[in-house]
Amino acid sequence: EIANAFDIDITDLRAPLDAEEMSRVTIEDEYTLIIVDVPITEERNNQTYYVTIPLGIIITEDAIITTCLEKLPLLDIFINRRLRNFYTFMRSRFIFQILYRNAELYLTALRSIDRKSEQIESQLHKSTRNEELIELMELEKTIVYFKASLKTNERVIKKLTNIKKYLEDEDLLEDTLIETQQAIEMADIYGNILHSMTDTFASIISNNQNNIMKALALVTIVMSIPTMIFS
């Protein structure tokens, strides 16, 4: 119904419903399609982790249409009108405000990942277990997905400089690009830290196992002496 009402290719309308769809900008005669990756949370193994899914924004002559696999917290701030200087008729600014808010959510998610990694690190100092290492690996995997999504989002934002803008939109678009680039840098830093942390604690576990084997070998030798004597 939406495709027919606004003369949109049904393939473009459904594209963001594919979790593997890449971020891009497609300009057609009747509309412009913008796809960006957005961060959301999901439950795995009784733990909350971040993943990214595509958000489609279609700009037509009469409307702005968003499509996504799930309900997004990203849009709540607009639905509840908690954002200053938000007007739906200012179309380009509306799009840039969505993208800016998305960049902020990435930064918030990255800070949350950093705090969680610090908690896991403190637990590993007390007791080195496989469960904490698995959590670190999950966080590291999340960072990898974030970096890939942020880099494609950055390319999309740069392409949007040609969209007609209001006077204040230039600063908003520049701020969005800066926030996205900052998120990419943070993802690089946190990714390196997590990788080093995982390797370090994996080595500690390996060393602990070696020490246990040495102790067991020593006990075996000690126990073999009386056996030899009595034999």
Secondary structure as a PSIPRED ss2 file (coil, helix, strand):
# PSIPRED VFORMAT (PSIPRED V4.0)

   1 E C   1.000  0.000  0.000
   2 I H   0.000  1.000  0.000
   3 A H   0.000  1.000  0.000
   4 N H   0.000  1.000  0.000
   5 A H   0.000  1.000  0.000
   6 F H   0.000  1.000  0.000
   7 D C   1.000  0.000  0.000
   8 I C   1.000  0.000  0.000
   9 D C   1.000  0.000  0.000
  10 I H   0.000  1.000  0.000
  11 T H   0.000  1.000  0.000
  12 D H   0.000  1.000  0.000
  13 L H   0.000  1.000  0.000
  14 R H   0.000  1.000  0.000
  15 A H   0.000  1.000  0.000
  16 P H   0.000  1.000  0.000
  17 L H   0.000  1.000  0.000
  18 D C   1.000  0.000  0.000
  19 A C   1.000  0.000  0.000
  20 E C   1.000  0.000  0.000
  21 E C   1.000  0.000  0.000
  22 M C   1.000  0.000  0.000
  23 S C   1.000  0.000  0.000
  24 R E   0.000  0.000  1.000
  25 V E   0.000  0.000  1.000
  26 T E   0.000  0.000  1.000
  27 I E   0.000  0.000  1.000
  28 E C   1.000  0.000  0.000
  29 D C   1.000  0.000  0.000
  30 E C   1.000  0.000  0.000
  31 Y C   1.000  0.000  0.000
  32 T E   0.000  0.000  1.000
  33 L E   0.000  0.000  1.000
  34 I E   0.000  0.000  1.000
  35 I E   0.000  0.000  1.000
  36 V E   0.000  0.000  1.000
  37 D E   0.000  0.000  1.000
  38 V E   0.000  0.000  1.000
  39 P E   0.000  0.000  1.000
  40 I E   0.000  0.000  1.000
  41 T E   0.000  0.000  1.000
  42 E E   0.000  0.000  1.000
  43 E E   0.000  0.000  1.000
  44 R E   0.000  0.000  1.000
  45 N C   1.000  0.000  0.000
  46 N C   1.000  0.000  0.000
  47 Q E   0.000  0.000  1.000
  48 T E   0.000  0.000  1.000
  49 Y E   0.000  0.000  1.000
  50 Y E   0.000  0.000  1.000
  51 V E   0.000  0.000  1.000
  52 T E   0.000  0.000  1.000
  53 I E   0.000  0.000  1.000
  54 P E   0.000  0.000  1.000
  55 L E   0.000  0.000  1.000
  56 G E   0.000  0.000  1.000
  57 I E   0.000  0.000  1.000
  58 I E   0.000  0.000  1.000
  59 I E   0.000  0.000  1.000
  60 T C   1.000  0.000  0.000
  61 E C   1.000  0.000  0.000
  62 D C   1.000  0.000  0.000
  63 A C   1.000  0.000  0.000
  64 I E   0.000  0.000  1.000
  65 I E   0.000  0.000  1.000
  66 T E   0.000  0.000  1.000
  67 T E   0.000  0.000  1.000
  68 C E   0.000  0.000  1.000
  69 L C   1.000  0.000  0.000
  70 E C   1.000  0.000  0.000
  71 K C   1.000  0.000  0.000
  72 L C   1.000  0.000  0.000
  73 P H   0.000  1.000  0.000
  74 L H   0.000  1.000  0.000
  75 L H   0.000  1.000  0.000
  76 D H   0.000  1.000  0.000
  77 I H   0.000  1.000  0.000
  78 F H   0.000  1.000  0.000
  79 I H   0.000  1.000  0.000
  80 N C   1.000  0.000  0.000
  81 R C   1.000  0.000  0.000
  82 R C   1.000  0.000  0.000
  83 L C   1.000  0.000  0.000
  84 R C   1.000  0.000  0.000
  85 N C   1.000  0.000  0.000
  86 F C   1.000  0.000  0.000
  87 Y C   1.000  0.000  0.000
  88 T C   1.000  0.000  0.000
  89 F C   1.000  0.000  0.000
  90 M C   1.000  0.000  0.000
  91 R H   0.000  1.000  0.000
  92 S H   0.000  1.000  0.000
  93 R H   0.000  1.000  0.000
  94 F H   0.000  1.000  0.000
  95 I H   0.000  1.000  0.000
  96 F H   0.000  1.000  0.000
  97 Q H   0.000  1.000  0.000
  98 I H   0.000  1.000  0.000
  99 L H   0.000  1.000  0.000
 100 Y H   0.000  1.000  0.000
 101 R H   0.000  1.000  0.000
 102 N H   0.000  1.000  0.000
 103 A H   0.000  1.000  0.000
 104 E H   0.000  1.000  0.000
 105 L H   0.000  1.000  0.000
 106 Y H   0.000  1.000  0.000
 107 L H   0.000  1.000  0.000
 108 T H   0.000  1.000  0.000
 109 A H   0.000  1.000  0.000
 110 L H   0.000  1.000  0.000
 111 R H   0.000  1.000  0.000
 112 S H   0.000  1.000  0.000
 113 I H   0.000  1.000  0.000
 114 D H   0.000  1.000  0.000
 115 R H   0.000  1.000  0.000
 116 K H   0.000  1.000  0.000
 117 S H   0.000  1.000  0.000
 118 E H   0.000  1.000  0.000
 119 Q H   0.000  1.000  0.000
 120 I H   0.000  1.000  0.000
 121 E H   0.000  1.000  0.000
 122 S H   0.000  1.000  0.000
 123 Q H   0.000  1.000  0.000
 124 L H   0.000  1.000  0.000
 125 H H   0.000  1.000  0.000
 126 K H   0.000  1.000  0.000
 127 S C   1.000  0.000  0.000
 128 T C   1.000  0.000  0.000
 129 R C   1.000  0.000  0.000
 130 N H   0.000  1.000  0.000
 131 E H   0.000  1.000  0.000
 132 E H   0.000  1.000  0.000
 133 L H   0.000  1.000  0.000
 134 I H   0.000  1.000  0.000
 135 E H   0.000  1.000  0.000
 136 L H   0.000  1.000  0.000
 137 M H   0.000  1.000  0.000
 138 E H   0.000  1.000  0.000
 139 L H   0.000  1.000  0.000
 140 E H   0.000  1.000  0.000
 141 K H   0.000  1.000  0.000
 142 T H   0.000  1.000  0.000
 143 I H   0.000  1.000  0.000
 144 V H   0.000  1.000  0.000
 145 Y H   0.000  1.000  0.000
 146 F H   0.000  1.000  0.000
 147 K H   0.000  1.000  0.000
 148 A H   0.000  1.000  0.000
 149 S H   0.000  1.000  0.000
 150 L H   0.000  1.000  0.000
 151 K H   0.000  1.000  0.000
 152 T H   0.000  1.000  0.000
 153 N H   0.000  1.000  0.000
 154 E H   0.000  1.000  0.000
 155 R H   0.000  1.000  0.000
 156 V H   0.000  1.000  0.000
 157 I H   0.000  1.000  0.000
 158 K H   0.000  1.000  0.000
 159 K H   0.000  1.000  0.000
 160 L H   0.000  1.000  0.000
 161 T H   0.000  1.000  0.000
 162 N H   0.000  1.000  0.000
 163 I C   1.000  0.000  0.000
 164 K C   1.000  0.000  0.000
 165 K C   1.000  0.000  0.000
 166 Y C   1.000  0.000  0.000
 167 L C   1.000  0.000  0.000
 168 E C   1.000  0.000  0.000
 169 D H   0.000  1.000  0.000
 170 E H   0.000  1.000  0.000
 171 D H   0.000  1.000  0.000
 172 L H   0.000  1.000  0.000
 173 L H   0.000  1.000  0.000
 174 E H   0.000  1.000  0.000
 175 D H   0.000  1.000  0.000
 176 T H   0.000  1.000  0.000
 177 L H   0.000  1.000  0.000
 178 I H   0.000  1.000  0.000
 179 E H   0.000  1.000  0.000
 180 T H   0.000  1.000  0.000
 181 Q H   0.000  1.000  0.000
 182 Q H   0.000  1.000  0.000
 183 A H   0.000  1.000  0.000
 184 I H   0.000  1.000  0.000
 185 E H   0.000  1.000  0.000
 186 M H   0.000  1.000  0.000
 187 A H   0.000  1.000  0.000
 188 D H   0.000  1.000  0.000
 189 I H   0.000  1.000  0.000
 190 Y H   0.000  1.000  0.000
 191 G H   0.000  1.000  0.000
 192 N H   0.000  1.000  0.000
 193 I H   0.000  1.000  0.000
 194 L H   0.000  1.000  0.000
 195 H H   0.000  1.000  0.000
 196 S H   0.000  1.000  0.000
 197 M H   0.000  1.000  0.000
 198 T H   0.000  1.000  0.000
 199 D H   0.000  1.000  0.000
 200 T H   0.000  1.000  0.000
 201 F H   0.000  1.000  0.000
 202 A H   0.000  1.000  0.000
 203 S H   0.000  1.000  0.000
 204 I H   0.000  1.000  0.000
 205 I H   0.000  1.000  0.000
 206 S H   0.000  1.000  0.000
 207 N H   0.000  1.000  0.000
 208 N H   0.000  1.000  0.000
 209 Q H   0.000  1.000  0.000
 210 N H   0.000  1.000  0.000
 211 N H   0.000  1.000  0.000
 212 I H   0.000  1.000  0.000
 213 M H   0.000  1.000  0.000
 214 K H   0.000  1.000  0.000
 215 A H   0.000  1.000  0.000
 216 L H   0.000  1.000  0.000
 217 A H   0.000  1.000  0.000
 218 L H   0.000  1.000  0.000
 219 V H   0.000  1.000  0.000
 220 T H   0.000  1.000  0.000
 221 I H   0.000  1.000  0.000
 222 V H   0.000  1.000  0.000
 223 M H   0.000  1.000  0.000
 224 S H   0.000  1.000  0.000
 225 I H   0.000  1.000  0.000
 226 P H   0.000  1.000  0.000
 227 T H   0.000  1.000  0.000
 228 M H   0.000  1.000  0.000
 229 I H   0.000  1.000  0.000
 230 F H   0.000  1.000  0.000
 231 S C   1.000  0.000  0.000
